[in-house]
Amino acid sequence: SMDFAMQERVVSGLKNEESWGTGLRELYESLANDFSYTRPEDILVFPDNHDMSRIFTQLDGDITNTKMALSYYSVLPRTFQMYYGTEILMDDFAKPGDHGLIRTDFPGGWAGDEVNAFTGEGLAPEKKDMQEFVSALINYRKTSEAIHSGRTLHFAPVDGVYVLTRSKGDEIVIHILNKNDEPYTLELDRFAEIGADGESFKDVLSDMEITWSGSIELPAKGSYLFTTK
């Protein structure tokens, strides 16, 4: 089955202001309801598909929110499906919801294509950046036992920061969504249950390295995908 509810809540939670019941809390509560599924890992989660507006359009052209959505969907205990062109910010702004637009040809490989997303020729810098982001995300996910079949633990969002972890054996993945525009210091005492004290982590998405101890500094709004591997 397909997790349309989760798809919608991620979009609205990223767009909505942080308040008692809205914002990242919407993502947290969607996942907290997982106990009602027998096998949540068999459910398909997706940013968009051939019948709905592209995720970049749904998120009003906000690149950071699009990255946050993609990384969150990809670390959930779900089967993750991504539609072609998401990695180069394909959109349907000209006529939102139009099936022809949603299913536009992927640029490159055809005579007369001015843009080639396979080689990067003519590709706008922000599209190239998203391509690199998705590549780092998906290539890590491909071999991650923790994401495929690890234990899931997550913590109610505080101050616009939502922490979710997946762990298996000696692989601990800590995914953080940070909505703060200014640098944010995350105190780690609330997350003792993760069992990551003193561990060294590298952010798959930026190469930033941290030690999980005391507190960590989140320099910018966006996604962090810290891993011990």
Disulfide bonds with the S-S distance in Angstrom:
none
